[in-house]
Amino acid sequence: MSNHKQQRDSITDNIKDGAGAVFHAAHKGLEATEKIAMGTVDTTSNAVKNLTGNENETK
C-alpha cells in the first residue's frame, strides 16, 4: 500500500471517529434532556393527581 493511500485512509478514519464521537455526545445530551423532560412530566402528573384527588375527597 502506498504511503499516500495510508495517509488518506488515516484521515478518513479520523474523520469517521470524530463524527462518531460528536454523534455519541449529541445522543447522550438528547437522552439527558429526555430524562429531565419525562421527570418534569411525571412530577406534573403527580401534582395534578394529588390536587384532583384532594378536591374529590372534599366534595
C-alpha distance matrix in Angstrom:
0.0 3.8 6.6 8.4 6.6 6.9 10.3 11.2 10.6 12.6 15.2 15.6 16.1 18.6 20.4 20.7 22.0 24.4 25.7 26.2 28.1 30.3 31.0 32.1 34.2 35.9 36.5 38.0 40.2 41.4 42.3 44.3 46.1 46.9 48.3 50.5 51.6 52.5 54.4 56.4 57.2 58.3 60.5 62.0 62.7 64.4 66.4 67.6 68.5 70.4 72.3 73.0 74.1 76.4 78.0 78.6 80.3 82.7 83.9
3.8 0.0 3.8 5.3 5.3 6.4 8.7 10.0 10.7 12.3 14.4 15.4 16.5 18.4 20.1 21.1 22.4 24.3 25.8 26.8 28.5 30.4 31.5 32.8 34.6 36.2 37.2 38.8 40.7 42.0 43.1 45.0 46.6 47.6 49.2 51.2 52.3 53.4 55.2 57.0 58.0 59.3 61.3 62.7 63.6 65.4 67.3 68.4 69.5 71.4 73.2 74.0 75.2 77.4 78.9 79.6 81.4 83.6 84.9
6.6 3.8 0.0 3.8 5.5 5.0 6.2 8.6 9.8 10.4 12.3 14.2 15.2 16.4 18.4 19.9 20.8 22.4 24.3 25.5 26.7 28.6 30.1 31.3 32.8 34.6 35.8 37.2 38.9 40.5 41.7 43.3 44.9 46.2 47.7 49.5 50.8 52.1 53.7 55.5 56.6 58.0 59.8 61.3 62.3 64.0 65.8 67.1 68.3 70.0 71.7 72.7 74.0 76.0 77.6 78.5 80.1 82.3 83.7
8.4 5.3 3.8 0.0 3.8 5.4 5.1 6.2 8.6 9.8 10.6 12.3 14.2 15.3 16.6 18.4 19.9 21.1 22.6 24.2 25.7 27.1 28.6 30.2 31.6 33.1 34.5 36.1 37.6 39.0 40.5 42.2 43.5 44.9 46.6 48.3 49.3 50.8 52.6 54.1 55.2 56.7 58.6 59.9 60.9 62.8 64.5 65.6 67.0 68.8 70.4 71.3 72.7 74.8 76.2 77.1 78.9 81.0 82.3
6.6 5.3 5.5 3.8 0.0 3.8 5.4 5.0 6.0 8.4 9.8 10.4 12.0 14.1 15.2 16.3 18.0 19.8 20.9 22.2 24.1 25.6 26.7 28.3 30.1 31.4 32.5 34.3 36.0 37.2 38.5 40.4 41.8 42.9 44.6 46.5 47.5 48.7 50.7 52.3 53.2 54.7 56.7 58.0 58.9 60.8 62.6 63.7 64.8 66.8 68.4 69.2 70.6 72.8 74.1 74.9 76.8 79.0 80.2
6.9 6.4 5.0 5.4 3.8 0.0 3.8 5.5 5.1 6.0 8.6 9.8 10.4 12.2 14.2 15.2 16.2 18.1 19.8 20.7 22.2 24.2 25.5 26.6 28.4 30.1 31.1 32.5 34.4 35.9 37.0 38.7 40.4 41.6 43.0 44.9 46.2 47.3 49.1 50.9 51.9 53.2 55.1 56.6 57.6 59.3 61.1 62.4 63.5 65.3 67.1 68.0 69.2 71.3 72.9 73.7 75.3 77.6 78.9
10.3 8.7 6.2 5.1 5.4 3.8 0.0 3.8 5.5 5.0 6.2 8.6 9.8 10.5 12.4 14.2 15.2 16.4 18.3 19.8 20.9 22.5 24.2 25.6 26.9 28.6 30.0 31.4 33.0 34.6 36.0 37.5 39.0 40.4 41.9 43.6 44.9 46.3 48.0 49.5 50.8 52.2 54.0 55.4 56.5 58.3 59.9 61.2 62.5 64.3 65.9 66.9 68.2 70.2 71.7 72.7 74.4 76.5 77.9
11.2 10.0 8.6 6.2 5.0 5.5 3.8 0.0 3.8 5.4 5.1 6.2 8.6 9.9 10.6 12.4 14.2 15.3 16.5 18.3 20.0 21.2 22.5 24.3 25.8 27.1 28.4 30.2 31.7 32.9 34.5 36.3 37.5 38.8 40.6 42.3 43.3 44.7 46.6 48.1 49.1 50.7 52.6 53.8 54.9 56.8 58.5 59.6 60.9 62.8 64.3 65.2 66.6 68.7 70.1 71.0 72.9 74.9 76.2
10.6 10.7 9.8 8.6 6.0 5.1 5.5 3.8 0.0 3.8 5.4 5.0 6.1 8.5 9.8 10.5 12.1 14.1 15.2 16.3 18.2 19.9 20.8 22.3 24.2 25.6 26.6 28.3 30.1 31.3 32.6 34.5 36.0 37.0 38.6 40.6 41.6 42.8 44.7 46.4 47.3 48.7 50.7 52.1 53.0 54.8 56.7 57.8 58.9 60.9 62.5 63.4 64.7 66.8 68.3 69.1 70.8 73.1 74.3
12.6 12.3 10.4 9.8 8.4 6.0 5.0 5.4 3.8 0.0 3.8 5.4 5.1 6.2 8.6 9.9 10.4 12.1 14.2 15.1 16.3 18.3 19.8 20.9 22.4 24.3 25.5 26.8 28.5 30.1 31.3 32.9 34.6 35.9 37.3 39.1 40.4 41.7 43.3 45.1 46.2 47.6 49.4 50.9 51.9 53.6 55.4 56.7 57.9 59.6 61.3 62.4 63.6 65.6 67.2 68.1 69.8 71.9 73.3
15.2 14.4 12.3 10.6 9.8 8.6 6.2 5.1 5.4 3.8 0.0 3.8 5.4 5.1 6.2 8.6 9.8 10.5 12.3 14.1 15.3 16.5 18.3 19.9 21.1 22.5 24.2 25.7 27.0 28.6 30.2 31.7 33.0 34.5 36.1 37.7 38.8 40.4 42.1 43.6 44.8 46.4 48.1 49.4 50.6 52.4 54.0 55.2 56.6 58.4 59.9 61.0 62.4 64.3 65.8 66.8 68.6 70.6 71.9
15.6 15.4 14.2 12.3 10.4 9.8 8.6 6.2 5.0 5.4 3.8 0.0 3.8 5.4 5.2 6.2 8.6 9.9 10.6 12.2 14.3 15.4 16.4 18.3 20.0 21.1 22.3 24.3 25.8 26.9 28.5 30.3 31.6 32.7 34.5 36.4 37.2 38.6 40.6 42.1 43.0 44.6 46.5 47.7 48.7 50.7 52.4 53.5 54.8 56.7 58.2 59.1 60.5 62.6 64.0 64.9 66.7 68.8 70.0
16.1 16.5 15.2 14.2 12.0 10.4 9.8 8.6 6.1 5.1 5.4 3.8 0.0 3.8 5.4 5.1 6.0 8.5 9.8 10.4 12.2 14.2 15.1 16.3 18.3 19.9 20.8 22.3 24.2 25.5 26.7 28.5 30.1 31.2 32.7 34.7 35.8 37.0 38.8 40.5 41.5 42.9 44.8 46.3 47.2 48.9 50.8 52.0 53.1 55.0 56.7 57.6 58.8 61.0 62.5 63.3 65.0 67.2 68.6
18.6 18.4 16.4 15.3 14.1 12.2 10.5 9.9 8.5 6.2 5.1 5.4 3.8 0.0 3.8 5.4 5.0 6.0 8.5 9.7 10.5 12.2 14.1 15.2 16.4 18.3 19.7 21.0 22.5 24.2 25.6 27.0 28.6 30.1 31.5 33.1 34.5 35.9 37.5 39.1 40.4 41.8 43.5 45.0 46.2 47.9 49.5 50.9 52.2 53.8 55.4 56.6 57.9 59.8 61.4 62.4 64.0 66.1 67.6
20.4 20.1 18.4 16.6 15.2 14.2 12.4 10.6 9.8 8.6 6.2 5.2 5.4 3.8 0.0 3.8 5.5 5.1 6.1 8.5 9.9 10.6 12.2 14.2 15.4 16.5 18.1 19.9 21.1 22.4 24.2 25.8 26.9 28.4 30.2 31.8 32.7 34.4 36.2 37.5 38.7 40.4 42.1 43.3 44.5 46.4 47.9 49.1 50.6 52.4 53.8 54.8 56.3 58.3 59.6 60.7 62.5 64.5 65.8
20.7 21.1 19.9 18.4 16.3 15.2 14.2 12.4 10.5 9.9 8.6 6.2 5.1 5.4 3.8 0.0 3.8 5.4 5.1 6.0 8.6 9.9 10.4 12.2 14.2 15.3 16.2 18.2 19.9 20.9 22.3 24.3 25.6 26.6 28.4 30.3 31.2 32.5 34.4 36.0 36.9 38.4 40.4 41.7 42.6 44.5 46.3 47.4 48.6 50.5 52.1 53.0 54.3 56.5 57.9 58.7 60.5 62.7 63.9
22.0 22.4 20.8 19.9 18.0 16.2 15.2 14.2 12.1 10.4 9.8 8.6 6.0 5.0 5.5 3.8 0.0 3.8 5.5 5.0 6.2 8.7 9.8 10.5 12.3 14.2 15.2 16.4 18.3 19.9 20.9 22.6 24.3 25.5 26.9 28.8 30.1 31.3 32.9 34.7 35.9 37.2 39.0 40.6 41.6 43.2 45.0 46.4 47.5 49.2 51.0 52.0 53.2 55.2 56.8 57.8 59.4 61.5 63.0
24.4 24.3 22.4 21.1 19.8 18.1 16.4 15.3 14.1 12.1 10.5 9.9 8.5 6.0 5.1 5.4 3.8 0.0 3.8 5.4 5.1 6.3 8.6 9.9 10.6 12.3 14.2 15.4 16.6 18.4 20.0 21.2 22.7 24.3 25.8 27.3 28.6 30.2 31.8 33.2 34.6 36.2 37.7 39.1 40.4 42.1 43.6 45.0 46.5 48.1 49.6 50.8 52.2 54.0 55.5 56.7 58.3 60.3 61.8
25.7 25.8 24.3 22.6 20.9 19.8 18.3 16.5 15.2 14.2 12.3 10.6 9.8 8.5 6.1 5.1 5.5 3.8 0.0 3.8 5.4 5.1 6.1 8.6 9.9 10.5 12.1 14.2 15.3 16.4 18.3 20.0 21.0 22.3 24.3 25.9 26.7 28.3 30.2 31.6 32.6 34.3 36.1 37.3 38.4 40.4 41.9 43.1 44.5 46.3 47.8 48.8 50.3 52.2 53.6 54.6 56.5 58.5 59.7
26.2 26.8 25.5 24.2 22.2 20.7 19.8 18.3 16.3 15.1 14.1 12.2 10.4 9.7 8.5 6.0 5.0 5.4 3.8 0.0 3.8 5.4 5.0 6.1 8.6 9.9 10.4 12.2 14.2 15.2 16.3 18.3 19.8 20.8 22.4 24.4 25.5 26.6 28.5 30.2 31.2 32.5 34.5 35.9 36.8 38.6 40.4 41.6 42.8 44.6 46.3 47.3 48.5 50.6 52.1 53.0 54.7 56.9 58.2
28.1 28.5 26.7 25.7 24.1 22.2 20.9 20.0 18.2 16.3 15.3 14.3 12.2 10.5 9.9 8.6 6.2 5.1 5.4 3.8 0.0 3.8 5.4 5.2 6.2 8.6 9.8 10.5 12.3 14.2 15.3 16.6 18.4 19.9 21.1 22.8 24.3 25.7 27.1 28.8 30.2 31.5 33.1 34.7 35.9 37.5 39.1 40.6 41.9 43.4 45.1 46.3 47.5 49.4 51.1 52.1 53.7 55.7 57.3
30.3 30.4 28.6 27.1 25.6 24.2 22.5 21.2 19.9 18.3 16.5 15.4 14.2 12.2 10.6 9.9 8.7 6.3 5.1 5.4 3.8 0.0 3.8 5.5 5.1 6.1 8.5 9.9 10.6 12.3 14.2 15.4 16.5 18.3 20.0 21.3 22.4 24.2 25.8 27.1 28.5 30.2 31.7 33.0 34.4 36.2 37.5 38.9 40.4 42.0 43.5 44.7 46.2 48.0 49.4 50.6 52.3 54.2 55.7
31.0 31.5 30.1 28.6 26.7 25.5 24.2 22.5 20.8 19.8 18.3 16.4 15.1 14.1 12.2 10.4 9.8 8.6 6.1 5.0 5.4 3.8 0.0 3.8 5.5 5.2 6.0 8.5 9.8 10.5 12.2 14.2 15.2 16.3 18.3 20.0 20.8 22.2 24.2 25.7 26.6 28.3 30.1 31.3 32.4 34.3 36.0 37.1 38.4 40.3 41.8 42.7 44.2 46.2 47.6 48.6 50.4 52.4 53.7
32.1 32.8 31.3 30.2 28.3 26.6 25.6 24.3 22.3 20.9 19.9 18.3 16.3 15.2 14.2 12.2 10.5 9.9 8.6 6.1 5.2 5.5 3.8 0.0 3.8 5.4 5.0 6.0 8.5 9.8 10.4 12.3 14.1 15.1 16.4 18.4 19.8 20.8 22.4 24.3 25.4 26.7 28.5 30.1 31.1 32.7 34.5 35.9 37.0 38.7 40.5 41.5 42.7 44.7 46.3 47.3 48.9 51.0 52.5
34.2 34.6 32.8 31.6 30.1 28.4 26.9 25.8 24.2 22.4 21.1 20.0 18.3 16.4 15.4 14.2 12.3 10.6 9.9 8.6 6.2 5.1 5.5 3.8 0.0 3.8 5.4 5.1 6.2 8.7 9.9 10.6 12.4 14.2 15.4 16.7 18.4 20.0 21.2 22.8 24.4 25.8 27.2 28.7 30.2 31.7 33.1 34.7 36.1 37.6 39.2 40.5 41.8 43.5 45.2 46.4 47.9 49.8 51.5
35.9 36.2 34.6 33.1 31.4 30.1 28.6 27.1 25.6 24.3 22.5 21.1 19.9 18.3 16.5 15.3 14.2 12.3 10.5 9.9 8.6 6.1 5.2 5.4 3.8 0.0 3.8 5.4 5.0 6.2 8.7 9.9 10.5 12.2 14.2 15.4 16.3 18.2 19.9 21.1 22.4 24.2 25.7 26.9 28.3 30.2 31.5 32.8 34.4 36.0 37.4 38.6 40.1 41.9 43.3 44.5 46.3 48.1 49.5
36.5 37.2 35.8 34.5 32.5 31.1 30.0 28.4 26.6 25.5 24.2 22.3 20.8 19.7 18.1 16.2 15.2 14.2 12.1 10.4 9.8 8.5 6.0 5.0 5.4 3.8 0.0 3.8 5.4 5.1 6.2 8.7 9.8 10.4 12.3 14.3 15.1 16.3 18.3 19.9 20.8 22.3 24.2 25.5 26.5 28.4 30.1 31.3 32.5 34.4 36.0 36.9 38.2 40.3 41.8 42.7 44.4 46.5 47.9
38.0 38.8 37.2 36.1 34.3 32.5 31.4 30.2 28.3 26.8 25.7 24.3 22.3 21.0 19.9 18.2 16.4 15.4 14.2 12.2 10.5 9.9 8.5 6.0 5.1 5.4 3.8 0.0 3.8 5.4 5.1 6.3 8.7 9.8 10.6 12.5 14.2 15.3 16.6 18.5 19.9 21.0 22.6 24.4 25.6 27.0 28.7 30.3 31.4 32.9 34.7 36.0 37.1 38.9 40.7 41.7 43.2 45.3 46.9
40.2 40.7 38.9 37.6 36.0 34.4 33.0 31.7 30.1 28.5 27.0 25.8 24.2 22.5 21.1 19.9 18.3 16.6 15.3 14.2 12.3 10.6 9.8 8.5 6.2 5.0 5.4 3.8 0.0 3.8 5.4 5.1 6.2 8.6 9.9 10.7 12.3 14.2 15.4 16.7 18.4 20.0 21.2 22.6 24.2 25.8 27.1 28.7 30.2 31.6 33.1 34.5 35.9 37.5 39.1 40.4 42.0 43.8 45.4
41.4 42.0 40.5 39.0 37.2 35.9 34.6 32.9 31.3 30.1 28.6 26.9 25.5 24.2 22.4 20.9 19.9 18.4 16.4 15.2 14.2 12.3 10.5 9.8 8.7 6.2 5.1 5.4 3.8 0.0 3.8 5.4 5.0 6.1 8.6 9.9 10.3 12.1 14.1 15.2 16.2 18.1 19.8 20.9 22.1 24.1 25.5 26.7 28.2 30.0 31.4 32.4 34.0 35.9 37.2 38.3 40.2 42.1 43.4
42.3 43.1 41.7 40.5 38.5 37.0 36.0 34.5 32.6 31.3 30.2 28.5 26.7 25.6 24.2 22.3 20.9 20.0 18.3 16.3 15.3 14.2 12.2 10.4 9.9 8.7 6.2 5.1 5.4 3.8 0.0 3.8 5.4 5.0 6.1 8.7 9.8 10.4 12.2 14.2 15.1 16.3 18.2 19.8 20.7 22.3 24.2 25.5 26.6 28.3 30.1 31.1 32.3 34.3 35.9 36.9 38.5 40.6 42.1
44.3 45.0 43.3 42.2 40.4 38.7 37.5 36.3 34.5 32.9 31.7 30.3 28.5 27.0 25.8 24.3 22.6 21.2 20.0 18.3 16.6 15.4 14.2 12.3 10.6 9.9 8.7 6.3 5.1 5.4 3.8 0.0 3.8 5.4 5.1 6.3 8.6 10.0 10.6 12.5 14.3 15.3 16.6 18.4 19.9 21.1 22.6 24.4 25.7 27.0 28.7 30.2 31.3 33.0 34.7 36.0 37.4 39.3 41.0
46.1 46.6 44.9 43.5 41.8 40.4 39.0 37.5 36.0 34.6 33.0 31.6 30.1 28.6 26.9 25.6 24.3 22.7 21.0 19.8 18.4 16.5 15.2 14.1 12.4 10.5 9.8 8.7 6.2 5.0 5.4 3.8 0.0 3.8 5.4 5.2 6.1 8.6 9.8 10.6 12.3 14.2 15.3 16.5 18.2 20.0 21.1 22.5 24.2 25.7 27.0 28.4 29.9 31.5 33.0 34.4 36.0 37.8 39.3
46.9 47.6 46.2 44.9 42.9 41.6 40.4 38.8 37.0 35.9 34.5 32.7 31.2 30.1 28.4 26.6 25.5 24.3 22.3 20.8 19.9 18.3 16.3 15.1 14.2 12.2 10.4 9.8 8.6 6.1 5.0 5.4 3.8 0.0 3.8 5.4 5.0 6.0 8.4 9.7 10.4 12.1 14.0 15.1 16.1 18.1 19.7 20.8 22.2 24.0 25.5 26.5 27.9 29.9 31.3 32.4 34.1 36.1 37.5
48.3 49.2 47.7 46.6 44.6 43.0 41.9 40.6 38.6 37.3 36.1 34.5 32.7 31.5 30.2 28.4 26.9 25.8 24.3 22.4 21.1 20.0 18.3 16.4 15.4 14.2 12.3 10.6 9.9 8.6 6.1 5.1 5.4 3.8 0.0 3.8 5.5 5.2 6.1 8.6 9.9 10.5 12.2 14.2 15.2 16.4 18.3 19.9 20.9 22.4 24.3 25.5 26.5 28.4 30.2 31.2 32.6 34.7 36.4
50.5 51.2 49.5 48.3 46.5 44.9 43.6 42.3 40.6 39.1 37.7 36.4 34.7 33.1 31.8 30.3 28.8 27.3 25.9 24.4 22.8 21.3 20.0 18.4 16.7 15.4 14.3 12.5 10.7 9.9 8.7 6.3 5.2 5.4 3.8 0.0 3.8 5.5 5.1 6.2 8.7 9.9 10.5 12.3 14.1 15.3 16.5 18.4 19.9 21.0 22.5 24.2 25.4 26.9 28.6 30.1 31.5 33.2 35.0
51.6 52.3 50.8 49.3 47.5 46.2 44.9 43.3 41.6 40.4 38.8 37.2 35.8 34.5 32.7 31.2 30.1 28.6 26.7 25.5 24.3 22.4 20.8 19.8 18.4 16.3 15.1 14.2 12.3 10.3 9.8 8.6 6.1 5.0 5.5 3.8 0.0 3.8 5.4 5.1 6.3 8.7 9.9 10.5 12.2 14.2 15.3 16.5 18.3 19.9 21.1 22.3 24.0 25.7 27.0 28.3 30.1 31.8 33.3
52.5 53.4 52.1 50.8 48.7 47.3 46.3 44.7 42.8 41.7 40.4 38.6 37.0 35.9 34.4 32.5 31.3 30.2 28.3 26.6 25.7 24.2 22.2 20.8 20.0 18.2 16.3 15.3 14.2 12.1 10.4 10.0 8.6 6.0 5.2 5.5 3.8 0.0 3.8 5.3 4.9 6.1 8.5 9.7 10.3 12.1 14.1 15.1 16.2 18.1 19.8 20.7 22.0 24.0 25.5 26.5 28.2 30.2 31.6
54.4 55.2 53.7 52.6 50.7 49.1 48.0 46.6 44.7 43.3 42.1 40.6 38.8 37.5 36.2 34.4 32.9 31.8 30.2 28.5 27.1 25.8 24.2 22.4 21.2 19.9 18.3 16.6 15.4 14.1 12.2 10.6 9.8 8.4 6.1 5.1 5.4 3.8 0.0 3.8 5.4 5.1 6.1 8.5 9.7 10.5 12.2 14.2 15.2 16.4 18.3 19.8 20.7 22.4 24.3 25.5 26.8 28.7 30.5
56.4 57.0 55.5 54.1 52.3 50.9 49.5 48.1 46.4 45.1 43.6 42.1 40.5 39.1 37.5 36.0 34.7 33.2 31.6 30.2 28.8 27.1 25.7 24.3 22.8 21.1 19.9 18.5 16.7 15.2 14.2 12.5 10.6 9.7 8.6 6.2 5.1 5.3 3.8 0.0 3.8 5.4 5.1 6.1 8.5 9.9 10.5 12.2 14.1 15.2 16.4 18.1 19.6 21.0 22.5 24.1 25.6 27.2 28.9
57.2 58.0 56.6 55.2 53.2 51.9 50.8 49.1 47.3 46.2 44.8 43.0 41.5 40.4 38.7 36.9 35.9 34.6 32.6 31.2 30.2 28.5 26.6 25.4 24.4 22.4 20.8 19.9 18.4 16.2 15.1 14.3 12.3 10.4 9.9 8.7 6.3 4.9 5.4 3.8 0.0 3.8 5.5 5.1 6.0 8.5 9.8 10.5 12.1 14.1 15.3 16.2 17.9 19.8 21.0 22.1 24.1 25.9 27.2
58.3 59.3 58.0 56.7 54.7 53.2 52.2 50.7 48.7 47.6 46.4 44.6 42.9 41.8 40.4 38.4 37.2 36.2 34.3 32.5 31.5 30.2 28.3 26.7 25.8 24.2 22.3 21.0 20.0 18.1 16.3 15.3 14.2 12.1 10.5 9.9 8.7 6.1 5.1 5.4 3.8 0.0 3.8 5.5 5.0 6.1 8.5 9.9 10.4 12.2 14.2 15.2 16.1 18.1 19.9 20.7 22.2 24.4 25.9
60.5 61.3 59.8 58.6 56.7 55.1 54.0 52.6 50.7 49.4 48.1 46.5 44.8 43.5 42.1 40.4 39.0 37.7 36.1 34.5 33.1 31.7 30.1 28.5 27.2 25.7 24.2 22.6 21.2 19.8 18.2 16.6 15.3 14.0 12.2 10.5 9.9 8.5 6.1 5.1 5.5 3.8 0.0 3.8 5.4 5.2 6.2 8.7 9.9 10.5 12.3 14.1 15.1 16.4 18.4 19.8 21.0 22.8 24.7
62.0 62.7 61.3 59.9 58.0 56.6 55.4 53.8 52.1 50.9 49.4 47.7 46.3 45.0 43.3 41.7 40.6 39.1 37.3 35.9 34.7 33.0 31.3 30.1 28.7 26.9 25.5 24.4 22.6 20.9 19.8 18.4 16.5 15.1 14.2 12.3 10.5 9.7 8.5 6.1 5.1 5.5 3.8 0.0 3.8 5.4 5.0 6.2 8.6 9.8 10.5 12.1 13.9 15.3 16.5 18.1 19.9 21.4 22.9
62.7 63.6 62.3 60.9 58.9 57.6 56.5 54.9 53.0 51.9 50.6 48.7 47.2 46.2 44.5 42.6 41.6 40.4 38.4 36.8 35.9 34.4 32.4 31.1 30.2 28.3 26.5 25.6 24.2 22.1 20.7 19.9 18.2 16.1 15.2 14.1 12.2 10.3 9.7 8.5 6.0 5.0 5.4 3.8 0.0 3.8 5.4 5.2 6.2 8.6 9.9 10.4 11.9 14.1 15.3 16.2 18.1 20.1 21.4
64.4 65.4 64.0 62.8 60.8 59.3 58.3 56.8 54.8 53.6 52.4 50.7 48.9 47.9 46.4 44.5 43.2 42.1 40.4 38.6 37.5 36.2 34.3 32.7 31.7 30.2 28.4 27.0 25.8 24.1 22.3 21.1 20.0 18.1 16.4 15.3 14.2 12.1 10.5 9.9 8.5 6.1 5.2 5.4 3.8 0.0 3.8 5.4 5.0 6.1 8.6 9.8 10.2 12.1 14.1 15.1 16.2 18.4 20.2
66.4 67.3 65.8 64.5 62.6 61.1 59.9 58.5 56.7 55.4 54.0 52.4 50.8 49.5 47.9 46.3 45.0 43.6 41.9 40.4 39.1 37.5 36.0 34.5 33.1 31.5 30.1 28.7 27.1 25.5 24.2 22.6 21.1 19.7 18.3 16.5 15.3 14.1 12.2 10.5 9.8 8.5 6.2 5.0 5.4 3.8 0.0 3.8 5.4 5.1 6.2 8.5 9.7 10.5 12.3 14.2 15.4 16.8 18.8
67.6 68.4 67.1 65.6 63.7 62.4 61.2 59.6 57.8 56.7 55.2 53.5 52.0 50.9 49.1 47.4 46.4 45.0 43.1 41.6 40.6 38.9 37.1 35.9 34.7 32.8 31.3 30.3 28.7 26.7 25.5 24.4 22.5 20.8 19.9 18.4 16.5 15.1 14.2 12.2 10.5 9.9 8.7 6.2 5.2 5.4 3.8 0.0 3.8 5.4 5.1 5.9 8.3 9.8 10.5 12.1 14.1 15.5 16.8
68.5 69.5 68.3 67.0 64.8 63.5 62.5 60.9 58.9 57.9 56.6 54.8 53.1 52.2 50.6 48.6 47.5 46.5 44.5 42.8 41.9 40.4 38.4 37.0 36.1 34.4 32.5 31.4 30.2 28.2 26.6 25.7 24.2 22.2 20.9 19.9 18.3 16.2 15.2 14.1 12.1 10.4 9.9 8.6 6.2 5.0 5.4 3.8 0.0 3.8 5.5 5.1 5.8 8.4 9.8 10.3 12.0 14.2 15.6
70.4 71.4 70.0 68.8 66.8 65.3 64.3 62.8 60.9 59.6 58.4 56.7 55.0 53.8 52.4 50.5 49.2 48.1 46.3 44.6 43.4 42.0 40.3 38.7 37.6 36.0 34.4 32.9 31.6 30.0 28.3 27.0 25.7 24.0 22.4 21.0 19.9 18.1 16.4 15.2 14.1 12.2 10.5 9.8 8.6 6.1 5.1 5.4 3.8 0.0 3.8 5.5 5.1 6.0 8.6 9.9 10.5 12.4 14.6
72.3 73.2 71.7 70.4 68.4 67.1 65.9 64.3 62.5 61.3 59.9 58.2 56.7 55.4 53.8 52.1 51.0 49.6 47.8 46.3 45.1 43.5 41.8 40.5 39.2 37.4 36.0 34.7 33.1 31.4 30.1 28.7 27.0 25.5 24.3 22.5 21.1 19.8 18.3 16.4 15.3 14.2 12.3 10.5 9.9 8.6 6.2 5.1 5.5 3.8 0.0 3.8 5.4 5.2 6.2 8.6 10.0 10.9 12.7
73.0 74.0 72.7 71.3 69.2 68.0 66.9 65.2 63.4 62.4 61.0 59.1 57.6 56.6 54.8 53.0 52.0 50.8 48.8 47.3 46.3 44.7 42.7 41.5 40.5 38.6 36.9 36.0 34.5 32.4 31.1 30.2 28.4 26.5 25.5 24.2 22.3 20.7 19.8 18.1 16.2 15.2 14.1 12.1 10.4 9.8 8.5 5.9 5.1 5.5 3.8 0.0 3.8 5.4 5.1 6.2 8.7 10.1 11.0
74.1 75.2 74.0 72.7 70.6 69.2 68.2 66.6 64.7 63.6 62.4 60.5 58.8 57.9 56.3 54.3 53.2 52.2 50.3 48.5 47.5 46.2 44.2 42.7 41.8 40.1 38.2 37.1 35.9 34.0 32.3 31.3 29.9 27.9 26.5 25.4 24.0 22.0 20.7 19.6 17.9 16.1 15.1 13.9 11.9 10.2 9.7 8.3 5.8 5.1 5.4 3.8 0.0 3.8 5.4 5.1 6.2 8.8 10.3
76.4 77.4 76.0 74.8 72.8 71.3 70.2 68.7 66.8 65.6 64.3 62.6 61.0 59.8 58.3 56.5 55.2 54.0 52.2 50.6 49.4 48.0 46.2 44.7 43.5 41.9 40.3 38.9 37.5 35.9 34.3 33.0 31.5 29.9 28.4 26.9 25.7 24.0 22.4 21.0 19.8 18.1 16.4 15.3 14.1 12.1 10.5 9.8 8.4 6.0 5.2 5.4 3.8 0.0 3.8 5.5 5.2 6.4 9.0
78.0 78.9 77.6 76.2 74.1 72.9 71.7 70.1 68.3 67.2 65.8 64.0 62.5 61.4 59.6 57.9 56.8 55.5 53.6 52.1 51.1 49.4 47.6 46.3 45.2 43.3 41.8 40.7 39.1 37.2 35.9 34.7 33.0 31.3 30.2 28.6 27.0 25.5 24.3 22.5 21.0 19.9 18.4 16.5 15.3 14.1 12.3 10.5 9.8 8.6 6.2 5.1 5.4 3.8 0.0 3.8 5.5 5.3 6.6
78.6 79.6 78.5 77.1 74.9 73.7 72.7 71.0 69.1 68.1 66.8 64.9 63.3 62.4 60.7 58.7 57.8 56.7 54.6 53.0 52.1 50.6 48.6 47.3 46.4 44.5 42.7 41.7 40.4 38.3 36.9 36.0 34.4 32.4 31.2 30.1 28.3 26.5 25.5 24.1 22.1 20.7 19.8 18.1 16.2 15.1 14.2 12.1 10.3 9.9 8.6 6.2 5.1 5.5 3.8 0.0 3.8 5.5 5.5
80.3 81.4 80.1 78.9 76.8 75.3 74.4 72.9 70.8 69.8 68.6 66.7 65.0 64.0 62.5 60.5 59.4 58.3 56.5 54.7 53.7 52.3 50.4 48.9 47.9 46.3 44.4 43.2 42.0 40.2 38.5 37.4 36.0 34.1 32.6 31.5 30.1 28.2 26.8 25.6 24.1 22.2 21.0 19.9 18.1 16.2 15.4 14.1 12.0 10.5 10.0 8.7 6.2 5.2 5.5 3.8 0.0 3.8 5.6
82.7 83.6 82.3 81.0 79.0 77.6 76.5 74.9 73.1 71.9 70.6 68.8 67.2 66.1 64.5 62.7 61.5 60.3 58.5 56.9 55.7 54.2 52.4 51.0 49.8 48.1 46.5 45.3 43.8 42.1 40.6 39.3 37.8 36.1 34.7 33.2 31.8 30.2 28.7 27.2 25.9 24.4 22.8 21.4 20.1 18.4 16.8 15.5 14.2 12.4 10.9 10.1 8.8 6.4 5.3 5.5 3.8 0.0 3.8
83.9 84.9 83.7 82.3 80.2 78.9 77.9 76.2 74.3 73.3 71.9 70.0 68.6 67.6 65.8 63.9 63.0 61.8 59.7 58.2 57.3 55.7 53.7 52.5 51.5 49.5 47.9 46.9 45.4 43.4 42.1 41.0 39.3 37.5 36.4 35.0 33.3 31.6 30.5 28.9 27.2 25.9 24.7 22.9 21.4 20.2 18.8 16.8 15.6 14.6 12.7 11.0 10.3 9.0 6.6 5.5 5.6 3.8 0.0
